[in-house]
């Protein structure tokens, strides 16, 4: 039986870059290399896509010094990674291990959809919607009738003029402690 090739994508341009670099080590260590070949694609904080030799180079950070760029071809007939040295490698399935914006938000899933490469995880729409906690709550509450913690939407652009109003409304509705989380 011929091995399938998994493209494992990690890093990314988000504040959760380092978390992704830790997560990918756990994911990759548990892929059965007797059944699958692994292509590692690391995305730097600056957005460079680099070929990575494996878990050790992720652990020691040497993948950042890589010289070979790699992208996923959006051409659905190719289903491959294109390397800056001219190499092409077929991708049977993509495994994004990205956290936060530009990875967990539907963007990379869109690339996989265009390329018709099967991938692990949620689709474009669910990834995009769930990146915004407010919209997630609206959908979960109105369409799915799932119980959730009460919340109050605060628009950051209004805080300069209406901070006291927001504070009074929140204090009137909730007992301390109150947790504040950005929607995105």
N, C-alpha and C positions, 0 to 999 in steps of 0.2 A: 504494500500500500504506500503510495507516494505521500510524503509529508505535505501538509498544508502550511502556508506562510501567514503568520500573524504580524501585522505592523502595530507595534506598541508605541504610542505617542505620549510624551510626557513633557513636563516643564511648563512652558506657556507664559504669555504676557499678562500675568495677573498677580495680585498681591499674595496669592496662594501658590506661587511658583515652587517654593521650597517644600511645601506639603506634597505637591505632585511628585517631586523628585524622591521623596521618601516612599510615597504610596507605590510608585512604579517598581521599586525594589521588591516589595512584598508580592505584587501581582506577578512580576516576571519570574520570581523564584518558585512560583507555583504552577507555571505552565509546563506541561509535559513535553520536554524537548525530544523525546523519542517519537512523538506524534507530530510535533510542530516545529518549524523553523521560525525564528523570531527576527524581525527587523526592528531595530530601535531607532526612533526618530525623536530627538530632543529639540524642543523649541526654547530658545533663550528668552530672557526677559525683554530683550530688544526686538524679538520677533524673528531671529535667524533660525531656520530649520536645519539641523545638523545630523549627519549620520553618527550613530553612537555604537561602539563596539560591544557593549554589554553592561551588566550590573556593576562590575568592578569600576568601570569608568564613570558610572553614575555616583557610586559611593564616594569615590575620591575626587569627583568634580572635574576630572580630566576631559570629559566629553565637551566641555565649553571651549577647549582648545582645538576641537576638530576642524579640519580644513575642507571636508567634503559636505557640501550642501545637499539637501534632499527635499523633494516636494512630492506630494501625491498628485498624480495626473488627474485632472478633472474629466478626461476623455473616458467615457463609459466603456469603450471598446478595449481600452488598454488595461484598466484595473491594476495599476502599477505605481511603484515609487520610482521617481526619476532622480538620479544622482548627478551632481555637477561634473563627475569624471566620465559621464556618458553611459554609465551602467543603468540598467532597468531591472527591477525585481518585481515579479508578480505579487499581488496582495490578495489573499483569499478572504481575510477578515481583518478589520481594524479594531484595535482596542485602545480607545482614548483613556488615558489616566491623567486627565487635566482637571483642574479645579478652578472655579471662578470664571470671570469674563474671558472671552476668546477661547473657549474650550468646552465649558460645561453649559454654555448658554445657547447652544444650537448652531453656532458658527461652524465648528468642525464637522458636526453631523451633516450640515448642508453640503460640505465638500464630499463627504462619503456618499450622500444621496446622489449628487451630480455624477460622481464616478461610478455609481452603482456597485459600490463595495459594501458588503454586509459589515455591520459593526455592532459592538457590544454597547448596551446602554439604551437610554431613552432616545426618542426621535427628535426632530428639529423643533416642532411646536411645543411638545411637553418640556423640552430642555429650555427653550426660550421663556415660556410662561413661568416656570418654576424658579427662574433666576430672580424674579421680582416677587418678594414676599407678599406685597399688597395684592397684586393680581392673582397670585396663588390662593390667597385667603378668599378673595371674591369668588373665584371659580369653585373652590372646594365647598364654600358655604352655600352658594346659590345653586350649583349644579349637582353636587355630590352629597349634600346634607351630612357632611362629616363634622363632628363636634371639634371645636378648636378653642384655644385661649382667646379671650376678648382682646381687642386691640383698638388703637386709636391712630388714625393716619395723621401725620404731621408733615406738612410740606416745608422743606428746608428754606425755600425762597421766601416764605412768609414769616420766618422766625425773627427777622430783624424788626418787623413792624408789629408782630402779634405774639411774641414769646410769652408775655404775661397771660394773654387769653388762652393760649394752648396749655400753659402750666396749670391754670385754674381749672380748665376743663378736665385735664388728666387727673389732677388731685381730687376733683369732685367725683370722678368715676372709679378710680382704682385706689386700693390701699397699698402702702409701701411694703415691701420693695417693688419698684417698677423697673422693668427691663426695657431698654431702648435699643432697637436694632434697625439699621438702615434697610430699606426695602430692597435695594440692589447692592 
